[in-house]
């Protein structure tokens, strides 16, 4: 299961205080049961002092194999503990898919 693999890799790499990996494939024009579109919310002390682009590059590096194969789209929300608390643990909803007709 791709979602489980993503969770495991991110846990190992970032030791997050909060991690949520959502399979959003069902909102896209893909076969039922697909695991190709994901949303990641991750809060980690590893991100302290890092600009957003550096955080995203770090996540991309950890998931490079999956991004080169099974993952078609990855939405990332990467936060420090302070940023997460300021947001009250909230992130924006993913926009609807425009290419799938769903």
N, C-alpha and C positions, 0 to 999 in steps of 0.2 A: 504494500500500500504506500503510495507516494507521500500522502499526508503524514503518515507515521514516520517515514524516513526523514522528511523535512524537519519535523519536530525533534527527532533524535539528534540530527546534525546540529541544529541551532542550540539545543540544550547543551551539547558537548562543547561547542565553540564559544558560547557567550554566557553560560550559567545565568540565564535570565531570572529576574525576580517575577516577571510575568511574561508568558508566551501564549499566544493564540494563533493557531494556523487554521484558516477556514478554506475549505474547498468550495470555490464559487463557480465551478464548471457548469453546474446545473442552470446558471443564468445566461449561459452562452449556447450558441448553436453547435453543440457537440453531442456525440452519442451518450445515451443514458449510462451513468456509472463512470463517466470520464473523470480523470484527475489531471487536469491540464491548466486550470486557472485558480490561483491561490492568493489569499490575502494574509499577510503576516503582521501581527502586532507583537513587538518585542521590546521589553524594558530591561536594560542591562547596565551595570556599572562599567562595562567595557566601553560604553559609548561616551563616558565622561570626557569632556574636552575635545571631542571629535565633531567636525562639521558633518552635516547630513550626507554629503556625497561620500565621505570616507566610511560612514556607517553602512551605506548602501553597497559600496564596493566590497566591504567585508562580508556582508551577507551573500552577495553575488559570488564571491570567491568560495565560500563554504558550500554553496549550492550549484557550483559550476557544472557539475556532471548532469544534474537534473535540468538545469536551464538549457543545456546543449541537447537535451533529449525530450523528456516527457513534459516539462513545464513550458507552456506556451505564453503565459502571462503571470507576473508576480507583482502584487501591490505590497509595498513595504511601508510600515509605520514603525520607525525606530526611535526610542526615547531613552533618556536618562531617567533615573528615579525622580529627580526634581521636576523634569518636564512632564512626566506622567502624572504626578500629583497636581501640578498646575492645571492640567487638562481634566482633572477628576476622573481619570481612566477612560476617557472618551475619545473616539476617533470618528471621522466622517464615514458615512455609509458609502459603499462602492457605487459608482454611477451605473445606470443600466447599460447593458450591452447594446450597441447600435448596429452590430453586424450580424446578429443572429436571428432577429425577428421574434425574439421571445419577450 
